Amino acid sequence: MTENYTALYEQHKIAGASFTDFGGWQMPLKYNSELAEHHAVRNAAGLFDLSHMGEVWVTGPDAAAFLDYALAGKLSAVAVGKAKYSLICQEDGGIIDDLISYRRSEDKYLVVPNAGNAPVVAAALAERAAGFDVTVNDVSAETSLIAVQGPNAEAILLTLVPADQHSLVTELKYYAAVEVEINGQDLLLARTGYTGEDGFEIYIPNEDAAGLWDALLEVGAGHGLIPAGLACRDSLRLEAGMPLYGNELSREGNPYAAGLGPVVSLAKESDFVGKAVLAELKALGAGSTSGRKLVGLKGLGRRAGRSHYPVLKDGNVVGEVTSGQPSPTLGYPIAMAYVDVEHSEPGTALDIDLRGKPEPFEVVALPFYKRQK
């Protein structure tokens, strides 16, 4: 057992969760059936504990300029109340983490890194802050994060929000955040998520997390809300073509190979960590020193490829699977893989080596699944 437990650990135990180690945290893998949890999110709603994620406040007169330097995106262009997906890279262009930053005021941002990377990102930000008039405050240890994801998420949330604040929720755009009263407490609510569905993420002090979790389950019961674990979170994000750090993203890779070139703002006037190397990689075209790029693969049979399985063309290894499993929503196997650039065009026929037996797949555009709005 690892030593990191979220403030909702007892709630998960009561609900009968099976646990797994993720990023050094004991997290619920599933409560009953991962398939039932997956379909609940696609058709009704699922409740996720994301308290293993990090929360780092960046404040001060130079906050915008500092984040322009520390991250690959142009955070100074983000409007107050909005959010931006970005990357924090090494000098050699390798990806330390992908993260979301919320601009809460002109000189105040909330940066949210991934679980296992949170301490590393907080340390990197603190180091890069030298010479800037900013304060970097890592509040990960005292903050919980609860997500309600699915087509019924808004209706569920509104039951815990005062009527005179309903418009703050209903008018909240994707990748935006607002302070709103939820279950009697003023909290930060973001319309973001990692499932491909509409949904919300709620930032709350650890001591209040259990009360909100229980309240959401109670009011959400009539809307089909059930607790959901990491197993279905992984199948949901894979269908939505969303990369996972440690699978699709790493320090050895780079944004262009991962299809995240648009996230990198080479046009911003200021320098940023990794800019020179990333400019060179973009000029190469493929964007990968290995000559590979990330693609989607649709299974033409019934067997699924898994992480690290070889990808073949005419029996020769031309890539490697990063994530793969049967798609509960689509009914066929799907995978993401890095493959040689010359075999990366949609429609290309490839095989995945399933322990010595080639299984047919076809390169397709990502995402595999997109919700109907």
Disulfide bonds with the S-S distance in Angstrom:
none
